[in-house]
Amino acid sequence: MGGETIGGTEPWDADEAFRRLRAAVRGRPKAAVFDLRDRGFGSPFQVLVASLISARTRDETTLAVALRLFAEAPAPADVLALGEARLIELIRPATFPEPKARDVLEIARRIRDDHDGEVPATMEGLTAFRGVGPKVAALTLAVAFGVPIVPVDVHVHRIANRWGLVATRTPEQTMKALEEALPRRYWIATNELLVPFGKSVCTGVAPRCSTCLLLSMCRRVGVTSSR
C-alpha cells in the first residue's frame, strides 16, 4: 500500500504504547544483547563485549559470535589467554573483527590492571575504554547494571522520530529527548522492544503501517511509503 495510511488519531500514551509494543514483538527474535542476558550471559563484561561486537553487525551474527566467544572466554582473564589471533578468528563473522578484537583485548587488560577486575558502572568509566561509545556504554549500563538509561541505536532513533515523540538529529539527542518524554520505568525497555519492532514492523523502508498496533498513536513523520 502507499503512503495514504493515516495515523496519529489518538494521543500518545506511554503505558498503552508499551503494552502494544510487547504484543507486537511477542514471539519475534529478541535484540541480541538482551537475548544473551536471558540465556545466562549477562555479566557486565559479557554485556560490554557483546555490545561492542554488535556495532554495525546484525543481531543474528552478534548472537552467534558472542555465544561462540563466551563458550571459550567468558571472563577478562580468559580473553587475555586467547591472544589476538584466536580472538579475531572467533569474532570474524562480525564486522571489523581485527579492530574489535584489539579493543576487547585492551578492555580486558584494563579491567584487570586498572579496575580490580570489575567493569566500571558509569558512562564516564565505560567510554574511557577504547572502542566504547555512548551507545555501547548505555547498553552495558542498562542490561548489565540495570541503570535507568535509554540505549539508542538506529531503530530507536528512527522510530521515536517517526512517532513524533521526539524531533532529533542524532542518537545522543534522541537519548536525552526520550528520557524527558518517557517515564523512567520504560527507559531500558525502549531499546529491548524497539529493536525487534524496528526490524519486523516499523522498518526503515516501507514500514508495515497497515498492521501496526501503534498506528493510531503514530504521526508517521517522514513516512512516504508503507505496507
PAZAPA-4460 file (N, C-alpha, C; in steps of 0.05 Angstrom, whole numbers, plus 32768, in hexadecimal, padded with zeros to 4 digits):
% residues 227
    n_x    n_y    n_z   ca_x   ca_y   ca_z    c_x    c_y    c_z   seq   type   mol
   8011   7FE8   8000   8000   8000   8000   8012   8019   8000     1      M     A
   8007   802F   7FF8   8017   8047   7FF6   8017   8057   8010     2      G     A
   801D   8071   800D   8020   8082   8025   8006   808D   802F     3      G     A
   7FEE   8082   8026   7FD5   808D   802F   7FCC   8084   804A     4      E     A
   7FD9   8070   8056   7FD1   8067   8071   7FD3   807E   8085     5      T     A
   7FBE   8082   8094   7FBD   8098   80A6   7FC2   808F   80C3     6      I     A
   7FD2   809D   80D2   7FD8   8097   80ED   7FD3   80AF   80FF     7      G     A
   7FDA   80AD   8118   7FD9   80C4   812A   7FBD   80CD   8131     8      G     A
   7FAA   80BA   8132   7F8E   80C1   8138   7F88   80C1   8156     9      T     A
   7F9A   80B8   8166   7F96   80B9   8183   7FAF   80C3   8190    10      E     A
   7FAD   80CF   81A8   7FC5   80DA   81B5   7FD9   80C5   81BD    11      P     A
   7FF2   80CC   81BF   8007   80BA   81C8   8002   80B3   81E6    12      W     A
   8003   809A   81EC   8001   8091   8208   8016   807B   820C    13      D     A
   802A   8081   821D   8041   806F   8220   8039   8053   8229    14      A     A
   8027   8052   823D   801F   8038   8247   8012   8027   8232    15      D     A
   8000   8033   8223   7FF2   8024   820D   8006   801D   81F7    16      E     A
   8017   8030   81F0   802B   802C   81DB   803D   8014   81E1    17      A     A
   8047   8013   81FA   8058   7FFD   8201   8049   7FE2   8204    18      F     A
   8030   7FE3   820B   8020   7FCB   820B   801E   7FC0   81EF    19      R     A
   8018   7FD2   81DC   8016   7FCA   81C0   8030   7FC1   81B4    20      R     A
   8046   7FCE   81BC   8060   7FC6   81B2   8067   7FA9   81BB    21      L     A
   8061   7FA3   81D4   8067   7F88   81DE   8056   7F73   81CE    22      R     A
   803E   7F7A   81C8   802D   7F68   81B8   8038   7F66   819B    23      A     A
   8042   7F7C   8190   804C   7F7C   8174   8065   7F6B   8170    24      A     A
   8076   7F6A   8185   808F   7F5B   8182   808E   7F3F   818F    25      V     A
   8078   7F38   819B   8076   7F1E   81A8   807C   7F08   8193    26      R     A
   808E   7EF6   819A   8095   7EE0   8188   80AA   7EE7   8173    27      G     A
   80B2   7F00   8171   80C6   7F08   815D   80E2   7F06   816A    28      R     A
   80F7   7F03   815A   8112   7F02   8165   8118   7F1B   8176    29      P     A
   8125   7F16   818D   812C   7F2C   819E   8144   7F3B   8194    30      K     A
   8148   7F54   819E   8161   7F62   819A   8178   7F52   81A6    31      A     A
   818E   7F50   8198   81A3   7F3D   819E   81AD   7F3F   81BB    32      A     A
   81B3   7F56   81C5   81BE   7F59   81E0   81AA   7F51   81F5    33      V     A
   8191   7F57   81F1   817C   7F4E   8203   8178   7F30   8202    34      F     A
   817A   7F25   81EA   8178   7F08   81E6   818F   7EFA   81F5    35      D     A
   81A7   7F04   81F2   81BE   7EF9   8200   81BA   7EFA   821F    36      L     A
   81B0   7F10   8229   81AB   7F12   8245   8197   7EFD   824E    37      R     A
   8182   7EF9   823F   816E   7EE5   8246   8178   7EC9   8244    38      D     A
   818E   7EC5   8235   819A   7EAA   8232   81AF   7EA5   8248    39      R     A
   81B3   7EB9   8259   81C7   7EB6   826F   81E1   7EC3   826A    40      G     A
   81E3   7ED3   8254   81FD   7EE1   824E   81F8   7EFF   8253    41      F     A
   81F3   7F06   826C   81EC   7F21   8273   81FF   7F2E   8286    42      G     A
   8218   7F23   828A   822B   7F30   829B   8233   7F4B   828E    43      S     A
   823C   7F5F   829E   8243   7F78   8292   8258   7F76   827B    44      P     A
   826C   7F64   827F   8280   7F61   826A   8273   7F55   8251    45      F     A
   8263   7F41   8254   8256   7F34   823C   8244   7F48   822E    46      Q     A
   8235   7F57   823D   8223   7F6B   8230   8233   7F80   8222    47      V     A
   8248   7F8A   822E   825A   7F9E   8222   8266   7F93   8208    48      L     A
   8271   7F7B   8209   827D   7F70   81F1   8269   7F6B   81DB    49      V     A
   8252   7F60   81E2   823D   7F5A   81CE   8233   7F75   81C2    50      A     A
   8230   7F89   81D2   8227   7FA3   81C8   823B   7FAF   81B5    51      S     A
   8255   7FAC   81BB   826A   7FB5   81A9   8269   7FA5   818E    52      L     A
   8267   7F8B   8190   8266   7F7A   8178   824E   7F82   8167    53      I     A
   8238   7F8A   8174   821F   7F8F   8165   8220   7FA7   8153    54      S     A
   8233   7FB9   8157   8234   7FD1   8147   8236   7FCB   812A    55      A     A
   8223   7FD4   811A   8221   7FD0   80FD   8221   7FB2   80F6    56      R     A
   8216   7FA2   8107   8214   7F86   8103   81F7   7F7D   8108    57      T     A
   81ED   7F6B   80F7   81D2   7F62   80FB   81CF   7F52   8115    58      R     A
   81B8   7F54   8121   81B3   7F47   813A   81B8   7F29   8139    59      D     A
   81B0   7F1C   8123   81B4   7F00   8120   81D1   7EF8   8121    60      E     A
   81E2   7F09   8114   81FF   7F04   8114   820B   7F09   812F    61      T     A
   8202   7F1F   813C   820C   7F26   8157   8206   7F0F   816A    62      T     A
   81EE   7F05   8169   81E7   7EEF   817C   81F8   7ED7   8178    63      L     A
   81FC   7ECF   815F   820C   7EB7   8159   8229   7EBB   8161    64      A     A
   8234   7ED2   815A   8250   7ED8   8161   8254   7ED9   817F    65      V     A
   8242   7EE6   818D   8245   7EE9   81AA   8243   7ECE   81B8    66      A     A
   8230   7EBD   81B0   822D   7EA3   81BC   8247   7E92   81B7    67      L     A
   8252   7E94   819F   826B   7E85   819A   8282   7E90   81AA    68      R     A
   8284   7EAA   81AC   829A   7EB6   81BB   8298   7EB0   81D9    69      L     A
   8280   7EB3   81E4   827D   7EAF   8201   827F   7E91   8209    70      F     A
   827B   7E7F   81F6   8280   7E63   81FB   829D   7E5E   8201    71      A     A
   82AF   7E6D   81F5   82CC   7E6B   81FA   82D6   7E7F   820E    72      E     A
   82CB   7E97   820E   82D6   7EAC   821E   82C0   7EBD   822A    73      A     A
   82B5   7EB4   8241   829F   7EC3   824D   82A8   7EDB   825E    74      P     A
   82C2   7EDD   8265   82CB   7EF2   8277   82E4   7EFF   826C    75      A     A
   82EC   7F16   8277   8303   7F24   826D   831C   7F13   826C    76      P     A
   8322   7F04   8281   833A   7EF4   8281   833A   7EDF   826B    77      A     A
   8323   7ED4   8265   8321   7EC1   824F   8326   7ECE   8234    78      D     A
   831C   7EE6   8230   8320   7EF4   8217   833E   7EFA   8213    79      V     A
   834B   7F03   8228   8368   7F09   8226   8377   7EEF   8220    80      L     A
   836F   7ED9   822A   837D   7EC0   8225   8379   7EB6   8208    81      A     A
   8364   7EBF   81FB   8360   7EB7   81DF   8375   7EC2   81CD    82      L     A
   837C   7EDB   81D1   838E   7EE8   81BE   837F   7EF4   81A7    83      G     A
   838C   7F07   8199   837F   7F16   8184   8376   7F05   816C    84      E     A
   8387   7EF3   8163   8381   7EE3   814B   8367   7ED2   8150    85      A     A
   8366   7EC4   8166   834F   7EB4   816C   8336   7EC5   8170    86      R     A
   8339   7EDC   817D   8322   7EED   8181   8317   7EF7   8167    87      L     A
   8328   7EFF   8155   831F   7F08   813A   8310   7EF2   812C    88      I     A
   831A   7EDA   812E   830D   7EC3   8122   82F1   7EBF   812D    89      E     A
   82EE   7EC2   8147   82D4   7EBE   8153   82C0   7ED5   814C    90      L     A
   82CB   7EED   8149   82BA   7F04   8144   82B4   7F08   8126    91      I     A
   82C4   7EFC   8115   82C5   7F02   80F8   82AA   7F04   80EA    92      R     A
   8295   7EF4   80F0   827C   7EF8   80E1   8270   7F14   80E6    93      P     A
   8277   7F21   80FC   826E   7F3C   8101   827E   7F50   80F0    94      A     A
   8274   7F68   80ED   8282   7F7D   80DE   829B   7F85   80ED    95      T     A
   82B0   7F8D   80DE   82C9   7F98   80E9   82D4   7F87   8100    96      F     A
   82D9   7F6D   80FA   82E3   7F5B   810F   82FE   7F63   811B    97      P     A
   8310   7F6D   810A   832B   7F73   8114   832A   7F8A   8128    98      E     A
   831F   7FA1   8122   831F   7FB7   8136   830D   7FB0   814E    99      P     A
   82F7   7FA1   814A   82E7   7F99   8161   82F6   7F86   8173   100      K     A
   8306   7F74   8168   8316   7F62   8178   832A   7F71   8189   101      A     A
   8337   7F84   817C   834B   7F95   818A   833E   7FA5   81A1   102      R     A
   8326   7FB0   819B   8318   7FBF   81B0   8310   7FAD   81C7   103      D     A
   8305   7F95   81C1   82FD   7F82   81D6   8315   7F7A   81E7   104      V     A
   832C   7F75   81DB   8344   7F6E   81EA   834D   7F85   81FC   105      L     A
   834C   7F9D   81F1   8354   7FB4   8201   8341   7FB9   8218   106      E     A
   8327   7FB5   8213   8313   7FB8   8229   8318   7FA3   823E   107      I     A
   831D   7F8A   8236   8322   7F75   824A   833B   7F7B   825A   108      A     A
   834F   7F85   824D   8368   7F8C   825B   8364   7FA2   826F   109      R     A
   8355   7FB7   8267   8351   7FCE   8279   833E   7FC6   8290   110      R     A
   832B   7FB5   828B   831A   7FAC   82A1   832B   7F9D   82B5   111      I     A
   833D   7F8D   82AC   834F   7F7E   82BE   8362   7F91   82CD   112      R     A
   836F   7FA3   82BE   8385   7FB3   82C9   837C   7FCC   82D7   113      D     A
   8367   7FD9   82CD   835F   7FF3   82D6   8345   7FF4   82E7   114      D     A
   8336   7FDE   82E6   831B   7FDF   82F2   8317   7FC7   8305   115      H     A
   832C   7FBB   830E   832A   7FA4   8321   8317   7F8E   8317   116      D     A
   8317   7F8A   82FD   8307   7F75   82F2   82EA   7F7B   82EE   117      G     A
   82E2   7F93   82F4   82C5   7F9B   82F2   82C0   7FAE   82DB   118      E     A
   82AA   7FAA   82CD   82A2   7FBD   82B8   8296   7FD6   82C5   119      V     A
   829F   7FEE   82BC   8294   8006   82C8   8276   8008   82C3   120      P     A
   8268   8013   82D6   824B   8015   82D4   8242   8032   82CF   121      A     A
   8253   8041   82C0   824C   805D   82BA   8251   8062   829C   122      T     A
   8243   8075   8291   8247   807D   8276   8264   8086   8271   123      M     A
   826E   8096   8284   8289   80A1   8281   829E   808A   8282   124      E     A
   829A   8077   8294   82AD   8061   8296   82AD   804F   827D   125      G     A
   8295   804A   8273   8293   8039   825B   829D   8046   8242   126      L     A
   8296   805F   823E   829F   806C   8225   82BC   8073   8226   127      T     A
   82C9   806F   823C   82E6   8073   823E   82F5   805B   8230   128      A     A
   82E6   8045   822C   82F2   802E   821E   82F2   8034   8200   129      F     A
   8308   802C   81F3   830A   802F   81D6   82F4   801F   81C8   130      R     A
   82E7   802B   81B6   82D2   801D   81A6   82B6   801F   81B2   131      G     A
   82B4   802A   81CA   829A   802B   81D8   828E   8047   81D6   132      V     A
   8279   804A   81C7   826C   8064   81C5   8253   8065   81D6   133      G     A
   8244   807A   81D5   822C   807D   81E6   8217   8067   81E3   134      P     A
   8213   805D   81CA   81FF   8048   81C6   8208   802E   81D4   135      K     A
   8220   8026   81CF   822A   800D   81DC   822A   8010   81FB   136      V     A
   8232   8028   8204   8233   802C   8221   8217   802C   822D   137      A     A
   8204   8039   821F   81E8   803A   8229   81DC   801E   822A   138      A     A
   81E1   800E   8215   81D7   7FF3   8214   81E2   7FE2   822B   139      L     A
   81FC   7FE6   8231   8208   7FD7   8246   81FD   7FDF   8261   140      T     A
   81F9   7FF9   8265   81EE   8003   827E   81D1   7FF8   8282   141      L     A
   81C2   7FF9   826D   81A6   7FF0   826F   81A3   7FD2   8273   142      A     A
   81B1   7FC2   8263   81AC   7FA6   8263   81BC   7F98   827A   143      V     A
   81D5   7FA0   827E   81E5   7F93   8293   81E1   7F9E   82AF   144      A     A
   81DC   7FB8   82B1   81DA   7FC4   82CB   81BE   7FCE   82D3   145      F     A
   81AB   7FCD   82BF   8190   7FD6   82C5   818E   7FF4   82C9   146      G     A
   81A1   8003   82BF   81A0   8020   82C2   818B   802B   82B0   147      V     A
   8178   803C   82BA   8164   8048   82A9   8171   805A   8294   148      P     A
   8170   8052   827B   817C   8062   8266   816F   8057   824C   149      I     A
   816F   8067   8237   8163   805F   821E   817A   805A   8209   150      V     A
   8182   8041   8205   8195   803C   81F0   8189   8041   81D5   151      P     A
   8195   8051   81C5   8189   8059   81AB   819A   804E   8194   152      V     A
   818E   803E   8184   819A   8035   816B   818A   803F   8154   153      D     A
   818F   8035   813B   8182   8040   8124   8164   803C   8125   154      V     A
   815B   8025   8131   813E   8020   8132   8131   8033   8146   155      H     A
   813C   8036   815D   8130   8048   8171   812F   8064   8167   156      V     A
   8145   806D   815A   8146   8088   8150   8131   808D   813A   157      H     A
   812F   807A   8127   811C   807C   8111   80FF   807C   811B   158      R     A
   80F9   8069   812C   80DD   8065   8134   80D3   807C   8146   159      I     A
   80E4   8085   8159   80DB   809B   816B   80D6   80B4   815B   160      A     A
   80E6   80B9   8146   80E1   80D0   8135   80C8   80CC   8123   161      N     A
   80C5   80B4   8119   80AE   80AD   8108   8094   80B0   8118   162      R     A
   8094   80A7   8130   807C   80AB   8141   8075   80C8   8145   163      W     A
   808A   80DA   8143   8086   80F6   814A   808A   80FA   8168   164      G     A
   8094   80E6   8176   8099   80E9   8193   80B1   80FC   8198   165      L     A
   80C4   80FB   8186   80DB   810D   8187   80E0   8118   816B   166      V     A
   80F0   812D   816A   80F9   8138   8150   8116   813E   8153   167      A     A
   8127   812A   814C   8143   812B   8152   8153   8122   8139   168      T     A
   816C   812A   8139   817D   8124   8122   8192   810E   8128   169      R     A
   8199   810A   8141   81AE   80F7   8148   81A3   80E4   815E   170      T     A
   81AF   80CC   8160   81A8   80BA   8176   81AC   80C6   8192   171      P     A
   81C1   80D6   8195   81C6   80E2   81AF   81AF   80F5   81B6   172      E     A
   81A6   8105   81A3   818F   8117   81A8   8176   8107   81AD   173      Q     A
   8173   80F0   819F   815B   80DF   81A4   815B   80D4   81C0   174      T     A
   8172   80CB   81CA   8174   80C1   81E5   8169   80D5   81F9   175      M     A
   8173   80ED   81F7   816B   8102   820A   814D   8109   8207   176      K     A
   8144   810A   81EE   8128   8111   81EA   8115   80FB   81F4   177      A     A
   811C   80E2   81F0   810C   80CC   81F9   810B   80CB   8217   178      L     A
   8121   80D1   8224   8122   80D1   8241   8110   80E7   824D   179      E     A
   810B   80FB   823D   80F8   8110   8245   80DB   8108   823F   180      E     A
   80D8   80F9   8229   80BD   80F3   821F   80B0   80DA   822C   181      A     A
   80C1   80C7   8235   80B7   80AE   823E   80BA   80AB   825C   182      L     A
   80A7   809D   8269   80AB   8096   8285   80C4   8085   8289   183      P     A
   80D2   8089   829E   80EB   807B   82A3   80E8   805D   82A2   184      R     A
   80D1   8052   82AA   80CD   8035   82AA   80CF   8029   828E   185      R     A
   80CD   8039   8279   80CE   802F   825E   80E9   8034   8250   186      Y     A
   80FB   8040   825D   8114   8048   8250   8123   8030   8244   187      W     A
   8128   801C   8255   8137   8005   824C   8127   7FF5   8237   188      I     A
   810D   7FF2   823C   80FC   7FE3   822A   80FA   7FF0   820E   189      A     A
   80FF   8009   820C   80FE   8017   81F2   8110   8009   81DE   190      T     A
   8129   8004   81E5   813B   7FF6   81D3   8133   7FD9   81CF   191      N     A
   812C   7FCC   81E5   8126   7FB0   81E4   810E   7FAA   81D1   192      E     A
   80FB   7FBC   81D1   80E3   7FB8   81C0   80E5   7FC4   81A4   193      L     A
   80F2   7FDC   81A2   80F2   7FE9   8188   8105   7FDD   8174   194      L     A
   8119   7FCE   817E   812B   7FC0   816B   811B   7FAB   815B   195      V     A
   810E   7F98   8169   80FF   7F84   8159   80E7   7F91   814A   196      P     A
   80DB   7FA5   8156   80C5   7FB3   8149   80CF   7FC1   812F   197      F     A
   80E6   7FCD   8131   80F1   7FDB   811A   80FA   7FC8   8104   198      G     A
   8102   7FB0   810B   810A   7F9D   80F7   80F3   7F8F   80E9   199      K     A
   80DC   7F8C   80F7   80C7   7F7C   80ED   80AE   7F8C   80E5   200      S     A
   80A9   7FA3   80F1   8091   7FB3   80EC   8097   7FCE   80E2   201      V     A
   80A4   7FDE   80F3   80AA   7FFA   80EC   80C5   7FFC   80DE   202      C     A
   80C7   7FF0   80C7   80E0   7FED   80B8   80E8   8008   80AC   203      T     A
   8102   8009   80A5   810C   8022   809A   80FF   802A   8080   204      G     A
   80FA   8017   806E   80ED   801C   8055   80D2   800E   8054   205      V     A
   80BD   801B   804C   80A2   8010   804A   809A   8002   8063   206      A     A
   8097   8010   8079   808E   8003   8092   8072   7FF6   808F   207      P     A
   806C   7FE3   80A0   8053   7FD4   809E   803D   7FE3   80AE   208      R     A
   8037   7FFB   80A4   8023   800B   80B3   8007   7FFF   80B4   209      C     A
   7FFF   7FF1   809F   7FE4   7FE7   809D   7FDD   7FD3   80B3   210      S     A
   7FF2   7FC5   80BE   7FED   7FB2   80D3   7FFA   7FB9   80EE   211      T     A
   8004   7FD2   80F0   8012   7FDB   8108   7FFF   7FE1   811E   212      C     A
   8004   7FD5   8136   7FF3   7FD9   814D   7FF5   7FF6   8158   213      L     A
   800A   8004   8150   800D   801F   815B   8006   8035   8147   214      L     A
   7FFA   802D   8130   7FF4   8041   811B   7FE4   8058   8125   215      L     A
   7FD0   8053   8135   7FBE   8069   813E   7FCC   807E   814F   216      S     A
   7FE4   8077   815A   7FF3   808B   816A   800A   8097   815A   217      M     A
   800F   808D   8142   8027   8095   8133   8021   80AB   811F   218      C     A
   8032   80BF   811F   802F   80D6   810D   803B   80D0   80F1   219      R     A
   8049   80BA   80EF   8055   80B1   80D6   8067   80C6   80C9   220      R     A
   8077   80D3   80D9   8089   80E8   80CF   809D   80DD   80BC   221      V     A
   809D   80E8   80A4   80B0   80DF   808F   80A8   80C7   8080   222      G     A
   8092   80BA   8086   8089   80A2   8078   807C   80AA   805E   223      V     A
   8088   80A1   8048   807D   80A6   802D   8071   808E   8020   224      T     A
   8079   8076   802A   806E   805D   801F   806D   8049   8035   225      S     A
   8057   803A   8035   8054   8025   804A   8045   800D   803F   226      S     A
   8045   7FF8   8050   8036   7FE0   8048   801F   7FDB   805B   227      R     A
***
